[in-house]
Amino acid sequence: MADIPPFLSSLRTPGWRRAVFLRRVLAVVLLLAALGLALRDAGAGAPRALVFARPVTAGEALTRDDVALVPVPDPLLPASAVRDPAEAEGRILAVEAAAGEVVTASRFIGTDLSNAFVGEITTIVPVRLAEPEILPLLRHGDSVTILAAVPERTETDVISTGGRVILVDTRESPGTLLLGLPEEEAHAVAAASLSTPLAVVLSSPLPK
């Protein structure tokens, strides 16, 4: 006959050992049940917000499958958290996101993102650079100066200073740079891009 494990032999032995063992098992069961109920109640009472259901790259338009509505504890919930999936669907992401991150309005291209920058940045303008090879070196939030080549001259003209990089989209060649600028400077950059190649100089990176 096979040996009986010690914890089973305790059940077959009458007396205080069996009673102690049963009380301990009951205590563990009750503790686990209480923990499960506490976790359930905590999840049910937490506000619900959207999180990214998968990694999303910058420049992508979100679909309903890219987000999930889950309970998020108050201390971890940003003020600009998006709570309605309809508000996120079709919006374009300015910065890549990891799965599980809370979706916030300032991550999307639009007025919320522009307002996140200090200054008079009110307009977003797309720019195709004369040297698109520089695009991978730029990051969201970088401050740049816009230069235009002058025909028959070796020097360049400064079109705008203090522009902020909103999005670097390299998914298609030659790639597009979205810049946040004051309205008047945005108009000047857009007009210059129609007739002359543009270049950017990195003024100062966004502080880490």
N, C-alpha and C positions, 0 to 999 in steps of 0.2 A: 504493500500500500504506500502510495506517495506521501511524503512528509507534508503536513499541514502547515501553511504559513503561520507565524506567531500571532498576527492580528486576527486570523480566523479561529485559532485555538482559543483566543480570549473570549470569543462569542460562545463557544461550546462549554466554557467553564463557568458554572454558576457562581454567583457571589459578587463581591465588590469590584473585581477586575472587569467583569463584563459590564457592570453598571457604569463604571468610570469611562470605559471605551465608548459605550453608547452615548453618554453625555457629551463626550468630546466630538463625536461625529455629528451629533445634533447641533452643537455650538458652531461647528464649521459650516454646516448647511445654512443655519440662520444668518451667519455673518455674510456668506456669499449672497444670500437672497437680499439682505439689507443693502449690500453694496450695489447689486444689480438695480434695485429700486431707486437708490440714490442717483446712480448714473442716468437712469431713465428720466427721473424727475428733473435733473439738471439740464438734460438735453431738451426736454419739453418746454422748460421755462426760458431757455436762451432765445434771443432774437434770431431770426433766420436771414441769411444773406447769401449772395452768390459767391462761389469759389470757382477757380478754373479747374475743369475736370481733366485737362491734359495740358502739356506744354504748348504754348502758343507763341509764334514768332512775331516780331514787330512787322507791321504792315498788313497783317491778316485781318479779315473781317470775321467777327465772331458769329458762330452759328449756335443754335439752341443746344447742340450736343457738346459744345465746348465748355459749358458752365453747368453747375449743379447748385441747387438751393439746399443749404444745410444750416443747422443751428450753430451759431458762433457766440461764445461767451462775450459779455459786454466789454471786459478789459481788452479783448483782442479785436474789437470791431471798430474800424476807422470811421470817422465822421462822414466821409463821402462814399461809404460802402453802397453798392448797388444791390437792391433787394428784389427787383422785379426782372425776370429773365427778358421780358419784352424791351426793357431799356438798354440791354446789352446786345441784343441780336442785331447784326449788321454793322455794329460800331467797329472802327479800325483801331487796333492797338498800336500805341506809339513805342512801347518798350516790351520786350519779350517777357513772358510770364511763365512761372513754373506751376505745375499741378498742385492744387491745394491752397494757392494764394487767394486772398480775398479780392474780389473785383471792386475797384473803385473808379469813380467818374474821371478822376485825373489821369487815369491810364489811357484814356481814349483821346484821339485827335478831336479837338473842339474847344469851346470857350473855357471849359473847366481846366483844360490843360494849359491854355494861354494864361489864365488867371494865376496859375501856380508859379509863374515867373515874375520876378520883380521888375518894375519898369512900365513902359508904355506899349508892351507887346500885345497887339490886338488883332493882327492879321497874319494868316499863314499863307505862304507863297511857295509853290514848287519850283525848284531850280535844277536844271541839268548842267553839270559842270563840264568845262573844257577838258579836264583831266579826271574822269570818274574813278580812276585808280585810288584816289584819296578817300573815297567814301567809306571803306572798311575801317579807316582810322578815326572816323568821327563817331561820336556817341550822343545819345539824347541828352540835351541840356548844355552841350558845349556852346561857348560864345565864339562867334566867328565874324570876320570882316569880309565883305563881298568886294571883289575887284573885277574890273572889266578891262580887257585888252583894247588898246587904242590903235586902229589901223595906221600903218606907216610911222609908228612911234615905238620906241623900246620900253617906255614906261607904261604904267597902268593907272587907271582912275579908280579911286575909292568910291564905290556906290553906296555902301552902307557899313556902319559899324555897330557892334553890339547885338547882332542877330543871334537868336538861339536855335539850336538844332532841335527840331520837333521829332523828325523821323528820318532815318537813313534806310531807304528801301532799295536793296540790291537784288531782289528776286528776279528782276528782268534787266537785261543789258540795254543801255549803259547805266541804268540806275537813276533814281530820283532822290533829291534832297528836299525835305520840307523844312522851311525856316519860319520862325516866328519873328515878326518885325512890327514896328509902329506902322500905321497905315500909309503914311506918306512915303516912307522908305520902301515899303513893300511894293508900292506902285512904281517906284524908280527902278527897283530890281527887276520887276516883271517887264518893264519897257526895255531895259538894257538887254535882257536875255533874248529879245526878238532880233537883235541886230549884231550882237557881239558875244563871243565866248566869255563865260564867267568863271572865276576861280574864288576859292575861299582860303583865308588864313585863320588858323586857330588862334583866337585871342587869349583865351584862358579856359582851361577845363572846368567842368562843374565840380565844386568842392566835394570831396568824398565824405 
